[in-house]
Amino acid sequence: MNIFATIGLVFHEVLYRPLFNGLILIYNYLPIHDLGLAIILLTVLVRLVLYPLITKQFRSQKAMSALQPKLQEIKKKYPNKEEQTKKTMELYKEEGVHPASGCLPLLIQLPVLIALYQVFFNGLDPKSLSALYSWVAKPETINHIAFGFLDLAKANVVLAVTAGIAQFVQTKMMLPKKQASVKKSDEPDIASMMNTQSLYVMPIITVVIGLRFPAGLSLYWVVTTLLGIYQQILINKEPSNTTAK
């Protein structure tokens, strides 16, 4: 077995199967057997498990956002790249912030999110039930109609657009606030350009994906993004001296 097959097997057994079996367990135990409600509950449970990692990521982004005015001042004061880098690293050390500290939690939770994505994508296919553990009851059928009206097996325009809007709001909240006191530089601000692109590109991609795939995926994306917005609001209310330490 080559390395890619081994990674795929580990991913399937460690992440995909536990999450998929969790979804079916919730579906089985719900008195009304509503797949939409099962998706929401599983999304909330996974979000709770990832809460410490996501909190660390958000706090790191908040700390980096707070440093933007000082970073802009360094750029203006030290045009020499080498000296600019040295002063920037000194600022990070002084403030107790590491620019990569927000990446590690994201990298750790990314495989979980991919597995969750596959669960909601494949979970509507009866063939996927072969991945159930022997002790998990196999439902005779999986009702795709959620809440009595929403067909999770088909794409849904309203859910796709809602997911895109939620993505826009969350991205907007995570971006550094523009400082009026910071004058625009003659040089193009690459970070600002990337932030602007991410503000619009990610919501558009979310809508396009939502229009092409089953509504179960869009429902998951709406719920997890709304939970992320709520978590971001809580972190924004924390004292400004709270960092990603």
GIZISUL-V527466 format. One record per residue. N is the residue number from 1. RES is the residue in three letters. SS is DSSP state (alpha for helix, beta for strand, coil for the rest). OMEGA is omega in whole degrees, -180 to 180 (* if undefined). Layout:
n:res:ss:omega
N:RES:SS:OMEGA
N:RES:SS:OMEGA
This chain:
n:res:ss:omega
1:MET:coil:-179
2:ASN:coil:-173
3:ILE:alpha:-179
4:PHE:alpha:178
5:ALA:alpha:179
6:THR:alpha:179
7:ILE:alpha:179
8:GLY:alpha:180
9:LEU:alpha:179
10:VAL:alpha:179
11:PHE:alpha:-178
12:HIS:alpha:-174
13:GLU:alpha:-174
14:VAL:alpha:-176
15:LEU:alpha:-172
16:TYR:alpha:-175
17:ARG:alpha:178
18:PRO:alpha:-179
19:LEU:alpha:180
20:PHE:alpha:179
21:ASN:alpha:177
22:GLY:alpha:179
23:LEU:alpha:-179
24:ILE:alpha:177
25:LEU:alpha:179
26:ILE:alpha:180
27:TYR:alpha:-179
28:ASN:alpha:-174
29:TYR:alpha:177
30:LEU:coil:-178
31:PRO:coil:-176
32:ILE:coil:179
33:HIS:coil:-179
34:ASP:coil:-177
35:LEU:alpha:179
36:GLY:alpha:179
37:LEU:alpha:178
38:ALA:alpha:178
39:ILE:alpha:-180
40:ILE:alpha:-178
41:LEU:alpha:179
42:LEU:alpha:178
43:THR:alpha:179
44:VAL:alpha:-180
45:LEU:alpha:180
46:VAL:alpha:179
47:ARG:alpha:179
48:LEU:alpha:179
49:VAL:alpha:-178
50:LEU:coil:-173
51:TYR:alpha:-180
52:PRO:alpha:-179
53:LEU:alpha:-179
54:ILE:alpha:178
55:THR:alpha:179
56:LYS:alpha:179
57:GLN:alpha:-178
58:PHE:alpha:180
59:ARG:alpha:178
60:SER:alpha:179
61:GLN:alpha:179
62:LYS:alpha:180
63:ALA:alpha:179
64:MET:alpha:179
65:SER:alpha:-179
66:ALA:alpha:-178
67:LEU:coil:-174
68:GLN:alpha:179
69:PRO:alpha:180
70:LYS:alpha:179
71:LEU:alpha:178
72:GLN:alpha:178
73:GLU:alpha:178
74:ILE:alpha:-180
75:LYS:alpha:-178
76:LYS:alpha:-175
77:LYS:alpha:-177
78:TYR:coil:-179
79:PRO:coil:178
80:ASN:coil:-173
81:LYS:alpha:-177
82:GLU:alpha:180
83:GLU:alpha:179
84:GLN:alpha:179
85:THR:alpha:-180
86:LYS:alpha:-180
87:LYS:alpha:179
88:THR:alpha:179
89:MET:alpha:177
90:GLU:alpha:178
91:LEU:alpha:178
92:TYR:alpha:-178
93:LYS:alpha:-179
94:GLU:alpha:-177
95:GLU:alpha:180
96:GLY:coil:-178
97:VAL:coil:174
98:HIS:coil:-176
99:PRO:coil:-178
100:ALA:coil:-175
101:SER:alpha:179
102:GLY:alpha:-176
103:CYS:alpha:-176
104:LEU:alpha:177
105:PRO:alpha:180
106:LEU:alpha:-180
107:LEU:alpha:-179
108:ILE:alpha:-176
109:GLN:alpha:-177
110:LEU:alpha:178
111:PRO:alpha:179
112:VAL:alpha:-180
113:LEU:alpha:178
114:ILE:alpha:179
115:ALA:alpha:179
116:LEU:alpha:178
117:TYR:alpha:-179
118:GLN:alpha:178
119:VAL:alpha:-178
120:PHE:alpha:178
121:PHE:alpha:-177
122:ASN:alpha:-173
123:GLY:coil:180
124:LEU:coil:180
125:ASP:coil:-179
126:PRO:alpha:-180
127:LYS:alpha:-177
128:SER:alpha:-178
129:LEU:alpha:177
130:SER:alpha:180
131:ALA:alpha:-180
132:LEU:coil:172
133:TYR:coil:-177
134:SER:coil:-177
135:TRP:coil:176
136:VAL:coil:-178
137:ALA:coil:180
138:LYS:coil:-180
139:PRO:coil:180
140:GLU:coil:176
141:THR:coil:173
142:ILE:coil:-179
143:ASN:coil:-177
144:HIS:coil:-176
145:ILE:beta:-180
146:ALA:beta:176
147:PHE:coil:176
148:GLY:coil:-177
149:PHE:coil:-172
150:LEU:beta:179
151:ASP:beta:-176
152:LEU:coil:-179
153:ALA:coil:-178
154:LYS:coil:177
155:ALA:coil:-179
156:ASN:coil:-175
157:VAL:alpha:-177
158:VAL:alpha:-180
159:LEU:alpha:-179
160:ALA:alpha:180
161:VAL:alpha:178
162:THR:alpha:178
163:ALA:alpha:178
164:GLY:alpha:179
165:ILE:alpha:179
166:ALA:alpha:179
167:GLN:alpha:179
168:PHE:alpha:-179
169:VAL:alpha:-179
170:GLN:alpha:180
171:THR:alpha:179
172:LYS:alpha:-179
173:MET:alpha:-176
174:MET:alpha:-178
175:LEU:coil:177
176:PRO:coil:177
177:LYS:coil:180
178:LYS:coil:180
179:GLN:coil:-179
180:ALA:coil:-176
181:SER:coil:-179
182:VAL:coil:-179
183:LYS:coil:179
184:LYS:coil:179
185:SER:coil:177
186:ASP:coil:-180
187:GLU:coil:177
188:PRO:coil:179
189:ASP:coil:-175
190:ILE:alpha:-179
191:ALA:alpha:180
192:SER:alpha:179
193:MET:alpha:180
194:MET:alpha:179
195:ASN:alpha:180
196:THR:alpha:179
197:GLN:alpha:-179
198:SER:alpha:-180
199:LEU:alpha:-177
200:TYR:alpha:-175
201:VAL:alpha:-177
202:MET:alpha:176
203:PRO:alpha:180
204:ILE:alpha:178
205:ILE:alpha:180
206:THR:alpha:180
207:VAL:alpha:-179
208:VAL:alpha:178
209:ILE:alpha:-179
210:GLY:alpha:-180
211:LEU:alpha:-176
212:ARG:alpha:-174
213:PHE:coil:-178
214:PRO:coil:-176
215:ALA:alpha:178
216:GLY:alpha:178
217:LEU:alpha:180
218:SER:alpha:179
219:LEU:alpha:177
220:TYR:alpha:-175
221:TRP:alpha:178
222:VAL:alpha:-176
223:VAL:alpha:-177
224:THR:alpha:179
225:THR:alpha:178
226:LEU:alpha:177
227:LEU:alpha:178
228:GLY:alpha:178
229:ILE:alpha:179
230:TYR:alpha:179
231:GLN:alpha:178
232:GLN:alpha:178
233:ILE:alpha:179
234:LEU:alpha:-178
235:ILE:alpha:178
236:ASN:alpha:179
237:LYS:coil:180
238:GLU:coil:178
239:PRO:coil:-175
240:SER:coil:-179
241:ASN:coil:176
242:THR:coil:-178
243:THR:coil:-178
244:ALA:coil:-180
245:LYS:coil:*
